[in-house]
């Protein structure tokens, strides 16, 4: 997203809106990707040698829960405030800052719900929607083979 500095009037907020294809920002990951477009809307204001952009980033993000692997789609509305030194510049590219803002907005470990129970480590059933019966059928003594090995020595 490029702002033409010379087209802005001093001390006058100028409304700016741009729609970017999510793929151009290169922010997808294995467990998360942006769906559709990223809309950036706000006001740019030039004061002497400084340009300030205040606005919002709107987009849709699909993430995979780290516990149960359920895909969840969230609408994002992130408020942003950027300031640039524009002395001698004709244009400012906000793309890297938009990308950085979206990356920093992502949780380190996404959960579909704070109470997510995840998957059974033995049978893989989703413990949020079904009850696992494999623990009832497994023997309680998980160290049986280890005890047998020590008893033979």
Backbone torsions as a table, in degrees:
resi	resn	phi	psi	omega
1	UNK	NA	115.5	-175.6
2	UNK	-109.8	131.5	175.5
3	UNK	-107.2	125.7	177.1
4	UNK	-81.3	108.7	-175.2
5	UNK	-63.7	-39.4	-175.7
6	UNK	-68.8	-17.8	179.8
7	UNK	-86.9	-7.8	-179.7
8	UNK	-89.7	141.0	175.9
9	UNK	-90.3	144.2	179.6
10	UNK	-60.8	137.1	174.8
11	UNK	57.0	24.8	177.9
12	UNK	-125.5	114.5	178.2
13	UNK	-62.8	131.1	-180.0
14	UNK	-114.6	120.7	179.0
15	UNK	-67.8	136.8	-179.2
16	UNK	-135.5	136.0	174.9
17	UNK	-142.6	135.9	176.7
18	UNK	-144.9	141.6	177.3
19	UNK	-109.8	122.2	-177.8
20	UNK	-113.5	136.5	171.2
21	UNK	-63.7	132.9	-176.5
22	UNK	-57.1	-32.6	-178.7
23	UNK	-64.1	-24.8	-178.3
24	UNK	-73.7	-17.7	-178.9
25	UNK	-87.2	-12.4	176.9
26	UNK	53.5	58.2	-177.1
27	UNK	-123.1	6.7	179.6
28	UNK	-73.6	152.2	177.6
29	UNK	-134.4	-179.5	-178.3
30	UNK	-62.4	-42.9	-175.0
31	UNK	-105.5	13.9	-177.2
32	UNK	-158.7	138.0	171.7
33	UNK	-151.0	157.1	-179.1
34	UNK	-93.5	134.5	-176.0
35	UNK	-101.8	128.2	174.5
36	UNK	77.4	-126.4	-171.7
37	UNK	-116.6	157.3	174.4
38	UNK	-110.4	120.9	179.9
39	UNK	-104.0	128.8	177.1
40	UNK	-115.4	123.9	-176.8
41	UNK	-137.3	132.4	178.8
42	UNK	178.4	-161.4	180.0
43	UNK	-123.8	136.7	174.7
44	UNK	-108.9	134.8	-179.9
45	UNK	-133.9	130.1	-179.2
46	UNK	-104.7	128.8	175.5
47	UNK	-132.9	108.3	-176.8
48	UNK	53.7	-108.6	-176.9
49	UNK	-105.8	19.7	-177.5
50	UNK	-126.9	137.2	172.9
51	UNK	-117.0	130.6	178.9
52	UNK	-118.6	128.7	174.3
53	UNK	-115.3	123.2	176.0
54	UNK	-122.5	128.2	-178.9
55	UNK	-175.4	-155.6	-177.1
56	UNK	-135.0	151.1	172.4
57	UNK	-112.9	125.0	178.7
58	UNK	-116.5	131.9	177.7
59	UNK	-164.1	175.0	177.2
60	UNK	-120.3	128.7	-176.9
61	UNK	-121.6	130.8	175.0
62	UNK	-105.5	124.9	-178.4
63	UNK	-126.0	157.2	178.3
64	UNK	-107.9	128.8	179.3
65	UNK	-63.2	135.0	-178.2
66	UNK	-71.8	-17.3	-179.0
67	UNK	-100.5	-47.1	-173.8
68	UNK	-110.1	-4.1	177.6
69	UNK	67.0	17.0	176.9
70	UNK	-74.4	138.1	177.0
71	UNK	-86.9	133.1	-178.6
72	UNK	-128.5	132.9	179.1
73	UNK	-104.5	127.0	180.0
74	UNK	-124.3	139.8	171.7
75	UNK	-88.5	130.2	-176.1
76	UNK	-105.9	134.3	173.1
77	UNK	-135.3	95.3	-175.5
78	UNK	-108.3	128.4	176.9
79	UNK	-81.7	134.5	-179.5
80	UNK	-130.5	154.3	179.7
81	UNK	-147.1	108.4	-177.1
82	UNK	-117.9	144.6	175.6
83	UNK	-130.7	139.2	-175.9
84	UNK	-134.0	142.4	169.7
85	UNK	-84.0	118.5	-173.5
86	UNK	-110.8	12.4	-178.3
87	UNK	-57.6	118.4	178.0
88	UNK	80.4	2.8	-178.4
89	UNK	-101.2	145.8	177.8
90	UNK	-98.0	-23.4	180.0
91	UNK	-150.5	157.4	178.4
92	UNK	-127.0	132.2	177.8
93	UNK	-102.2	116.4	-179.3
94	UNK	-88.6	-4.0	-172.5
95	UNK	-55.2	-45.7	-179.3
96	UNK	-65.0	-38.8	178.9
97	UNK	-69.7	-35.8	176.2
98	UNK	-63.8	-45.9	178.2
99	UNK	-59.5	-47.9	-179.7
100	UNK	-61.0	-41.1	179.4
101	UNK	-61.9	-42.0	179.4
102	UNK	-68.8	-37.8	178.2
103	UNK	-65.9	-44.1	-179.0
104	UNK	-69.7	-20.7	178.4
105	UNK	-78.3	-15.7	-178.3
106	UNK	-76.0	136.0	175.1
107	UNK	-69.6	150.1	179.1
108	UNK	-62.3	-39.2	179.3
109	UNK	-137.2	107.4	-176.3
110	UNK	-81.1	133.2	174.6
111	UNK	-122.4	138.7	179.5
112	UNK	-65.6	-28.5	-179.9
113	UNK	-157.7	144.5	-179.1
114	UNK	-63.3	-21.2	179.4
115	UNK	-98.2	14.8	-178.2
116	UNK	-59.0	129.9	-178.9
117	UNK	-89.5	-15.9	177.2
118	UNK	80.5	-158.1	-179.5
119	UNK	-107.7	149.4	174.8
120	UNK	-66.4	129.7	-178.8
121	UNK	-69.7	-10.9	-177.6
122	UNK	-102.4	-48.3	-176.4
123	UNK	-107.6	-14.8	176.1
124	UNK	82.7	9.1	-179.4
125	UNK	-72.8	146.4	178.9
126	UNK	-75.5	112.0	-175.9
127	UNK	-73.4	-8.7	175.9
128	UNK	-78.4	-28.3	-174.5
129	UNK	-113.3	-19.2	-177.1
130	UNK	-140.2	159.5	176.1
131	UNK	-97.2	135.9	-179.1
132	UNK	-87.0	134.9	178.2
133	UNK	-110.7	1.1	-175.8
134	UNK	-72.2	-26.1	179.5
135	UNK	-70.5	-31.5	179.5
136	UNK	-70.4	-31.0	-177.4
137	UNK	-87.7	-19.3	179.1
138	UNK	-76.8	150.9	178.5
139	UNK	-72.5	144.6	-177.0
140	UNK	-70.2	-26.8	-176.8
141	UNK	-91.1	90.7	-178.5
142	UNK	-78.4	-9.2	179.6
143	UNK	-101.9	15.6	-176.6
144	UNK	-57.2	-48.8	-178.8
145	UNK	-65.6	-36.0	178.5
146	UNK	-66.7	-41.7	177.7
147	UNK	-63.3	-39.2	178.8
148	UNK	-62.7	-40.4	-179.8
149	UNK	-63.8	-42.1	179.5
150	UNK	-73.5	-30.0	-179.8
151	UNK	-71.9	-22.2	178.8
152	UNK	-83.0	-10.2	-176.8
153	UNK	-96.8	NA	NA
